[in-house]
């Protein structure tokens, strides 16, 4: 191929490339454009030539002129712009501007490809049909090729290698043999192949199966129809598996014999991957909306369109046809008393560019006319200026929760009233009976059964005296219980178990002496608790006297106290070798106000008081016992140190 043929060869690439392209002079005026550019913009040659290229784009938020100036002598500049057609229509595209150094002065190549969303510029057919595509003539070389032609050829070569579209040319023999005649740099970049691995080689040496069978059938179809054939193809290359939009155009000589195939490929691997990710994401969204009962929505604040999930029908009974695609449906179903407040809150949130999360409780009308209490939580998406452009959220029906809360409040009110009545009754029982019972006990002291004239009277007087003392004891027990139940304990402090145990031993001295008791202590696991001094003394005193009262007649009483710390809390083990308790019979009632053994002086209140005092301070108690072996109480204190 001589110089003039080469010039025609590469011009054919430029003219027939499906990628809209045009040349820009240093003065920003268009000097040349290809057929695809004329189809996309809708301008003829005369309308295109000499036009300021910035008039072809709508760029209110960018400075393409500055970017064009910066690209002089630099690498390609890519701009996401909105193109303007002759008829005023708009399209999104990526405008790639490449400086060309061809010896005839600075100029630029602008190519338009899919935008970041994968949208391709739509081509608009021009009036009239383009000339039939012809391959460069190999029989009639142009012998007048001069210096200007060399400069133009260099420019075309630069254009060819700087097009982002993958471009290649086949030599066609006998309509069924295809040999790579030329490929541009984009072809090598995308496939990862070297030029010597492609140029001069036949198609079956470069393209593997199953793609080979596909492309051969497409090539045959293009030659037979004389039309450009397009398809999507997935092919493995050294750079990985690539997905491309392939276009193949047959070129004919003056004898209408196909001599070449011009191929272009738009690499859409990333676009298809993004589509798959989006499909998976959408699938997850669909499943999420099916799994939840929330009414999920997605509101495009720019267009005003809003999409409701299936929860709108599940929760409120509205069919999709009833919701429409605007916000009017939602606003019209707000409770009249809540409408203004909800809209003011939402508008204030959207205008506050520093906020991302919105939440509000209001009432929303169901399809049956009733109102539901809902909580609405939403997340806003803002553009780079902070303007709200999208709101994604979910409405949750709180009606049942509100009903349960109302029922709970009513129950709490009833329980509080009942508790107050019981406390009042206990107060009356313990306090109002105290005076007459005390008087009755005093009077019994004045009566001497021995002075009675007969045995029957002496018996009756003795029983009256005994009953009066029992009644007085019960009133005193009730009074003690009310003190624990009604009053807050004395202030908690960091106190020593050893110290308080000593005080309790002195108070129970008579009982312990009578029982010949031995007390063994091991407080190495912790000696201090944060507790009420008064309560701790009472607890230890009750446990000591309880052990003394229920000692075994067969052995001396041994009481053991042991401490250990668990999770920062103190555990006290209090054990004795007394008569023990039948746990199968009494285990569930040990800490209730009742007696299990008929021991003198045993009123059944001691262990009840121990449990109540521990509970009042956030602690607890448990018991293990075996008849004729002994009993072990385990006390758990809320905190071993002040918090």
C-alpha positions in Angstrom: 0.0 0.0 0.0 1.6 3.3 -1.1 1.4 6.6 0.8 -1.8 7.8 -1.0 -3.5 4.5 -0.3 -2.5 4.6 3.3 -3.9 8.1 3.5 -7.2 6.9 2.1 -7.1 3.8 4.3 -6.9 5.7 7.6 -9.4 8.4 6.4 -11.7 5.5 5.8 -11.3 4.5 9.5 -12.1 8.1 10.6 -15.1 8.5 8.3 -16.6 5.1 9.0 -16.0 4.8 12.7 -19.2 4.4 14.7 -17.7 6.6 17.4 -18.8 10.2 16.8 -15.6 12.2 16.3 -14.6 15.7 15.1 -11.4 17.7 14.7 -11.1 21.1 16.6 -8.6 23.8 15.7 -6.7 25.9 18.3 -9.5 28.5 18.0 -12.1 26.0 19.2 -13.7 25.9 15.7 -14.6 22.5 14.1 -12.6 21.8 11.0 -13.7 18.2 10.2 -16.2 15.6 11.5 -17.1 12.0 10.6 -20.4 10.5 9.5 -21.3 9.3 13.0 -20.9 12.8 14.5 -23.1 14.3 11.8 -25.8 11.7 12.5 -25.7 12.3 16.3 -25.9 16.1 16.2 -28.0 16.3 13.0 -25.8 18.9 11.3 -24.6 18.8 7.7 -21.0 19.4 6.6 -21.6 23.1 5.9 -23.3 23.6 9.3 -20.6 21.8 11.2 -17.5 23.3 9.7 -16.4 26.5 11.5 -18.8 26.0 14.4 -17.5 26.6 17.9 -17.5 23.2 19.5 -18.6 24.6 22.9 -22.0 25.5 21.2 -22.5 21.7 20.9 -22.5 21.1 24.7 -24.5 22.2 27.7 -22.1 22.8 30.5 -23.5 25.1 33.2 -21.4 23.5 36.0 -18.1 23.0 34.2 -15.5 24.8 32.2 -14.7 22.8 29.1 -12.9 25.7 27.6 -10.4 25.7 30.4 -10.0 21.9 30.1 -9.4 22.2 26.4 -6.7 24.8 27.0 -5.1 22.6 29.7 -5.0 19.6 27.3 -2.4 21.3 25.0 0.7 19.2 25.0 -0.9 16.9 27.6 -2.7 13.6 27.6 -6.3 13.1 26.8 -8.9 15.0 28.8 -12.3 13.3 29.4 -15.4 15.4 30.3 -18.9 14.1 31.2 -21.0 16.6 29.2 -24.5 17.0 27.8 -24.6 17.2 24.0 -27.0 19.5 22.1 -28.5 18.3 18.8 -29.6 20.6 16.0 -33.3 20.0 17.0 -32.5 21.0 20.6 -32.5 17.4 22.0 -30.0 16.4 24.7 -27.8 13.4 25.2 -25.3 12.4 27.9 -21.8 11.4 26.7 -18.1 11.3 27.6 -16.2 13.8 25.4 -12.6 12.7 25.1 -10.3 15.6 23.9 -6.9 14.6 22.6 -4.2 17.0 21.5 -2.7 16.2 18.0 0.8 17.2 17.1 1.0 16.8 13.3 3.3 19.7 12.2 0.4 21.9 10.9 -0.4 23.7 14.1 -2.2 22.7 17.3 -5.4 20.8 16.9 -7.6 18.4 18.9 -9.5 15.3 18.3 -12.9 15.0 20.2 -14.5 11.6 20.4 -17.9 10.9 22.1 -18.5 7.6 23.9 -20.9 6.2 26.4 -21.3 8.2 29.6 -20.5 6.7 33.1 -24.0 5.2 33.1 -23.4 3.3 29.9 -25.7 5.5 27.8 -24.7 5.6 24.1 -25.3 8.8 22.1 -28.3 8.2 19.9 -27.6 8.7 16.2 -30.1 10.6 14.2 -30.2 9.8 10.4 -29.5 12.8 8.2 -31.6 13.6 5.1 -30.4 11.7 2.2 -28.4 8.5 2.1 -24.6 8.3 2.7 -22.4 7.3 -0.2 -21.7 3.6 -0.5 -18.8 2.5 1.6 -15.7 1.7 -0.6 -12.4 0.3 0.3 -9.3 2.4 -0.6 -8.4 1.7 -4.3 -5.3 -0.4 -4.8 -5.5 -0.1 -8.6 -5.4 3.6 -9.1 -2.9 5.2 -6.7 -2.8 9.0 -6.4 0.7 10.0 -7.7 0.3 13.6 -6.5 0.9 12.9 -2.8 2.8 15.9 -1.3 3.8 17.5 1.9 0.3 18.6 2.9 -0.9 15.0 2.4 1.9 13.7 4.6 0.8 16.1 7.4 -2.8 15.0 7.0 -1.7 11.4 7.0 0.1 11.9 10.3 -3.0 13.5 11.7 -5.2 10.6 10.6 -2.7 8.1 12.1 -2.9 10.0 15.4 -6.7 10.0 15.2 -6.8 6.3 14.5 -4.6 5.5 17.5 -6.2 7.9 19.9 -9.8 6.8 19.3 -11.0 5.1 22.5 -13.1 2.8 20.4 -11.4 -0.5 19.5 -10.9 -0.4 15.7 -9.5 -3.0 13.3 -9.4 -3.7 9.6 -9.6 -7.1 7.9 -8.4 -8.0 4.4 -11.1 -10.1 2.9 -10.3 -12.9 0.4 -13.0 -14.9 -1.4 -15.6 -13.6 1.1 -14.5 -16.3 3.6 -10.9 -15.6 4.5 -10.2 -12.8 6.9 -6.7 -11.5 7.8 -6.0 -8.6 10.2 -4.6 -5.7 8.2 -4.5 -3.1 11.0 -5.5 -2.5 14.6 -5.4 0.6 16.7 -3.8 1.1 20.1 -7.2 0.7 21.9 -7.4 -2.8 20.4 -4.0 -3.8 21.9 -4.8 -2.1 25.3 -8.2 -3.9 25.7 -7.1 -7.4 24.6 -3.6 -7.3 26.0 -2.2 -8.7 22.7 0.9 -7.4 21.0 0.7 -6.0 17.5 2.8 -8.8 16.0 0.3 -11.3 17.5 -2.5 -9.8 15.5 -1.5 -7.8 12.4 -0.9 -10.1 9.4 -2.6 -13.1 11.1 -5.8 -14.7 10.2 -8.9 -14.5 12.3 -8.8 -18.1 13.5 -5.2 -17.4 14.8 -6.4 -14.6 17.1 -10.0 -15.2 18.1 -10.7 -18.5 20.0 -13.9 -20.6 20.0 -16.7 -20.2 20.6 -16.3 -16.6 19.6 -14.7 -17.6 16.3 -17.8 -19.3 14.9 -19.9 -16.4 15.9 -17.8 -13.7 14.3 -17.4 -15.7 11.1 -21.1 -16.0 10.7 -21.5 -12.2 11.4 -18.8 -11.4 8.8 -20.6 -13.6 6.2 -23.9 -11.9 7.0 -22.3 -8.4 6.6 -20.8 -9.2 3.3 -24.0 -10.8 2.0 -26.2 -7.9 3.1 -23.8 -5.1 2.4 -24.9 -3.6 5.8 -23.2 -2.9 9.1 -23.9 -5.8 11.5 -23.8 -5.3 15.2 -23.8 -7.8 18.1 -22.7 -8.3 21.7 -19.8 -10.7 22.2 -17.9 -12.2 25.2 -14.3 -13.2 24.5 -11.4 -14.3 26.7 -8.1 -12.3 26.2 -4.9 -12.0 28.2 -6.4 -9.1 30.1 -9.4 -11.2 31.1 -12.8 -12.0 29.7 -14.1 -8.9 27.8 -17.7 -8.0 26.8 -17.9 -5.8 23.8 -20.5 -4.3 21.4 -19.1 -5.2 18.0 -19.8 -3.5 14.7 -18.6 -4.8 11.4 -18.9 -2.8 8.1 -18.1 -4.3 4.7 -16.1 -2.1 2.3 -16.3 -2.7 -1.5 -14.1 -1.7 -4.5 -15.5 -0.3 -7.7 -16.3 -3.8 -8.9 -18.6 -4.3 -5.8 -16.3 -6.9 -4.4 -15.8 -6.9 -0.6 -12.1 -6.3 -0.1 -12.1 -5.2 3.6 -14.1 -5.4 6.8 -14.0 -2.4 9.2 -14.6 -3.5 12.7 -15.2 -1.5 15.9 -15.7 -2.7 19.5 -17.0 -0.7 22.4 -15.7 -2.3 25.6 -18.7 -2.6 27.9 -17.2 -5.1 30.4 -17.5 -2.7 33.3 -21.0 -1.6 32.2 -22.3 -5.2 32.1 -20.6 -5.9 35.5 -22.3 -2.8 36.9 -25.6 -3.9 35.4 -25.2 -7.4 37.1 -24.4 -5.7 40.4 -27.4 -3.5 40.0 -29.6 -6.4 39.1 -28.4 -8.3 42.2 -29.0 -5.1 44.3 -32.5 -4.7 42.9 -33.2 -8.3 43.6 -32.1 -7.9 47.2 -34.3 -4.8 47.5 -37.3 -6.7 46.1 -36.7 -9.6 48.6 -36.2 -7.1 51.4 -39.5 -5.4 50.6 -41.2 -8.7 50.6 -39.6 -9.8 53.9 -40.5 -6.6 55.8 -43.9 -5.1 56.6 -42.5 -1.6 56.4 -43.7 0.6 53.5 -40.4 1.3 51.8 -40.3 4.3 49.3 -37.8 5.9 47.0 -38.5 9.5 46.1 -36.7 11.3 43.3 -36.7 14.9 44.5 -35.6 16.1 41.1 -38.4 14.6 39.0 -40.9 14.3 41.8 -41.4 10.6 41.1 -41.8 8.2 44.1 -41.8 4.4 44.1 -43.5 2.5 46.9 -42.6 -1.0 48.0 -45.1 -3.8 48.6 -45.4 -2.8 52.2 -47.8 0.0 51.2 -50.4 -2.5 50.3 -49.6 -4.9 53.2 -49.7 -2.2 55.9 -52.3 0.3 54.5 -54.2 -1.6 51.9 -53.4 0.6 48.9 -52.9 -1.0 45.5 -50.0 0.3 43.3 -52.5 1.9 40.9 -53.8 4.0 43.8 -50.5 5.4 44.9 -49.5 7.1 41.6 -45.9 8.2 41.0 -46.0 11.5 42.8 -45.9 12.8 46.4 -49.5 14.0 46.3 -50.8 10.6 47.3 -48.8 10.6 50.5 -49.6 14.2 51.4 -53.3 13.8 50.8 -53.4 10.9 53.3 -51.7 12.6 56.2 -53.9 13.3 59.2 -55.2 16.9 58.9 -53.9 17.6 62.4 -50.4 16.3 61.5 -50.1 17.6 57.9 -48.6 21.0 58.5 -46.1 19.8 61.2 -44.9 16.8 59.1 -44.3 18.9 56.0 -42.6 21.7 58.0 -40.3 19.1 59.6 -39.5 17.4 56.2 -38.9 20.6 54.3 -36.7 21.9 57.1 -34.7 18.7 57.0 -34.3 18.7 53.2 -33.1 22.4 53.2 -30.6 21.7 56.0 -27.6 20.5 53.9 -25.8 19.1 57.0 -28.5 16.5 57.8 -28.7 13.0 56.4 -31.3 11.2 58.6 -35.0 12.2 59.1 -37.5 10.6 61.5 -41.0 11.7 62.4 -44.1 10.1 64.0 -47.5 10.9 62.5 -50.9 9.5 61.5 -51.5 8.1 58.1 -54.9 7.2 56.5 -55.4 3.6 55.5 -57.4 2.5 52.5 -60.4 1.7 54.7 -60.4 5.3 56.0 -59.0 4.5 59.5 -55.7 6.1 60.6 -52.5 4.3 61.6 -49.8 5.7 63.8 -46.6 5.5 61.9 -42.9 6.3 62.4 -41.2 7.5 59.2 -37.4 7.1 58.9 -35.5 8.3 55.8 -32.1 8.9 54.4 -31.4 11.7 52.0 -28.9 11.7 49.1 -27.4 15.0 48.2 -25.4 16.3 45.2 -22.0 17.8 45.5 -23.5 21.2 46.5 -25.5 19.6 49.3 -28.9 19.9 47.5 -31.3 17.0 48.3 -31.9 14.9 45.2 -33.2 11.6 46.5 -35.0 10.4 49.7 -35.1 6.7 50.6 -37.1 5.7 53.6 -39.6 3.4 55.3 -42.9 3.9 57.1 -43.5 1.5 60.0 -47.0 1.0 61.5 -46.9 1.6 65.2 -50.7 1.2 65.8 -50.4 -2.2 67.6 -47.5 -0.9 69.7 -49.5 2.2 70.6 -52.4 -0.1 71.6 -50.1 -2.3 73.7 -48.6 0.8 75.3 -52.0 2.1 76.2 -53.0 -1.3 77.7 -49.7 -1.4 79.6 -50.3 2.1 81.0 -53.8 1.1 82.1 -52.4 -2.1 83.7 -49.7 -0.1 85.5 -52.3 2.4 86.7 -54.5 -0.4 88.1 -51.5 -2.2 89.7 -50.3 1.1 91.2 -53.7 1.7 92.6 -54.0 -1.8 93.9 -50.5 -1.6 95.5 -51.4 1.7 97.2 -54.5 0.1 98.6 -52.5 -2.9 99.9 -50.0 -0.6 101.5 -52.7 1.4 103.0 -54.3 -1.8 104.4 -50.9 -2.9 105.7 -50.4 0.4 107.3 -53.8 0.3 109.0 -53.2 -3.3 110.1 -49.8 -2.6 111.6 -50.3 0.9 113.0 -53.9 1.1 113.9 -53.8 -2.2 115.6 -50.6 -1.5 117.5 -52.3 0.6 120.2 -55.2 -1.7 121.0 -52.9 -4.8 120.9 -50.4 -3.1 123.2 -53.2 -2.3 125.6 -54.4 -5.9 125.4 -50.9 -7.1 126.2 -50.7 -4.7 129.1 -54.0 -5.9 130.5 -52.9 -9.5 130.3 -50.0 -8.6 132.5 -52.5 -7.5 135.2 -54.3 -10.7 135.0 -52.9 -13.6 137.0 -54.3 -17.0 136.0 -53.3 -18.3 139.5 -55.8 -15.9 141.1 -58.7 -17.5 139.2 -61.2 -19.4 141.3 -61.2 -22.5 139.2 -59.1 -24.4 136.6 -61.3 -23.6 133.7 -60.9 -19.9 134.3 -57.2 -20.2 134.8 -57.0 -22.1 131.4 -59.0 -19.4 129.6 -56.9 -16.6 131.1 -53.7 -18.4 130.1 -54.9 -18.7 126.5 -56.0 -15.1 126.4 -52.5 -14.0 127.5 -50.8 -16.3 125.0 -53.0 -15.1 122.1 -52.4 -11.5 123.0 -48.6 -12.0 122.9 -48.9 -13.9 119.5 -51.0 -11.1 118.1 -48.5 -8.5 119.3 -45.7 -10.5 117.7 -47.5 -10.6 114.3 -48.2 -6.8 114.4 -44.5 -6.3 115.1 -43.5 -8.5 112.2 -45.8 -6.6 109.8 -44.3 -3.4 111.0 -40.8 -4.7 110.3 -41.8 -5.8 106.8 -43.4 -2.5 106.0 -40.2 -0.8 107.0 -38.3 -2.8 104.4 -40.9 -2.6 101.7 -41.8 1.1 102.1 -38.6 2.8 103.1 -35.4 3.2 101.3 -32.5 1.5 103.0 -29.9 3.5 104.8 -27.2 4.8 102.5 -24.9 2.2 101.0 -21.2 2.4 101.9 -18.1 0.3 101.5 -18.1 -1.9 104.6 -16.2 -4.9 105.9 -17.9 -8.2 106.2 -15.6 -9.2 109.0 -16.5 -6.0 111.0 -20.3 -6.4 110.5 -20.1 -10.2 111.3 -18.5 -9.3 114.6 -21.4 -7.0 115.5 -23.9 -9.7 114.6 -22.1 -12.3 116.7 -22.4 -10.0 119.7 -26.1 -9.5 119.1 -26.6 -13.3 118.8 -24.2 -14.1 121.6 -26.7 -15.9 123.8 -28.0 -18.1 121.0 -24.5 -19.0 119.9 -23.4 -19.8 123.4 -26.3 -22.1 124.0 -25.6 -23.9 120.7 -21.8 -24.2 121.6 -21.3 -22.7 118.1 -18.0 -22.4 116.3 -17.7 -19.8 113.5 -15.1 -20.3 110.8 -14.4 -17.5 108.2 -12.5 -17.3 105.0 -12.8 -13.8 103.5 -9.8 -14.0 101.2 -12.1 -13.9 98.2 -13.3 -10.4 99.3 -14.1 -8.7 102.5 -15.8 -5.5 101.4 -19.2 -4.9 99.9 -21.0 -1.7 98.9 -24.1 -2.2 101.0 -26.4 -0.8 103.7 -24.6 -1.3 107.1 -28.0 -1.7 108.8 -29.3 -4.3 106.4 -26.1 -6.4 106.4 -26.1 -6.5 110.2 -29.7 -7.7 110.1 -29.0 -10.3 107.4 -26.1 -11.9 109.2 -27.9 -11.8 112.6 -30.9 -13.6 111.1 -28.7 -16.2 109.5 -26.7 -16.8 112.7 -29.8 -17.1 114.9 -31.5 -19.3 112.3 -28.5 -21.7 112.5 -28.5 -21.7 116.3 -32.2 -22.4 116.5 -32.0 -25.3 114.0 -28.8 -26.9 115.2 -28.5 -30.7 115.4 -28.8 -32.3 118.8 -26.2 -34.9 117.7 -23.2 -32.6 117.2 -21.8 -29.2 118.0 -22.9 -26.4 115.7 -20.2 -25.3 113.1 -20.9 -22.3 110.9 -18.7 -21.5 107.9 -18.5 -18.3 105.9 -16.6 -18.1 102.6 -16.3 -15.4 100.0 -15.3 -15.2 96.3 -15.5 -12.6 93.6 -17.3 -13.4 90.3 -17.5 -10.8 87.5 -16.7 -8.0 89.9 -19.4 -9.1 92.3 -19.0 -10.7 95.7 -20.6 -14.1 96.6 -20.9 -15.1 100.2 -21.5 -18.7 101.2 -23.0 -19.2 104.6 -23.3 -22.9 105.7 -24.0 -24.9 108.9 -24.2 -28.5 110.0 -27.7 -28.2 111.5 -30.8 -30.4 111.1 -31.3 -29.2 107.5 -34.5 -28.6 105.5 -36.6 -31.0 103.5 -36.2 -29.2 100.1 -38.6 -31.5 98.3 -41.3 -30.4 100.7 -40.4 -26.9 101.6 -38.0 -25.8 98.9 -40.4 -23.4 97.1 -41.5 -21.7 100.3 -38.3 -21.2 102.3 -38.2 -17.4 101.9 -41.9 -16.9 102.4 -43.3 -15.5 105.7 -44.1 -18.9 107.3 -42.6 -21.5 109.7 -41.4 -25.0 108.6 -40.4 -26.4 112.0 -42.0 -25.9 115.4 -39.0 -24.4 117.2 -39.5 -22.1 120.1 -39.2 -18.5 119.2 -39.3 -19.3 115.5 -41.8 -16.9 113.8 -40.9 -17.6 110.1 -39.9 -14.0 109.3 -36.1 -14.2 109.5 -35.3 -15.6 106.0 -38.1 -13.6 104.5 -36.5 -10.4 105.8 -33.1 -11.6 104.6 -34.4 -12.0 101.0 -36.3 -8.7 101.1 -33.3 -6.7 102.3 -31.0 -8.3 99.7 -33.5 -7.5 96.9 -33.8 -3.9 98.1 -30.0 -3.5 97.6 -30.0 -5.3 94.2 -28.7 -8.6 95.6 -30.2 -12.1 95.8 -30.1 -15.3 97.9 -30.4 -19.1 97.1 -30.4 -22.1 99.4 -29.3 -25.8 99.3 -30.0 -28.2 102.1 -30.2 -31.8 103.1 -31.9 -33.2 106.2 -29.5 -34.1 109.0 -26.6 -32.8 107.0 -27.0 -29.0 107.1 -27.9 -26.0 105.1 -26.0 -23.6 102.8 -27.1 -20.1 101.9 -25.4 -18.3 98.9 -25.7 -14.5 99.0 -25.0 -12.5 95.9 -24.2 -8.8 96.4 -24.9 -6.3 93.5 -21.5 -4.6 93.7 -18.4 -5.4 95.7 -17.1 -1.8 95.2 -18.8 1.5 94.8 -19.6 2.4 91.2 
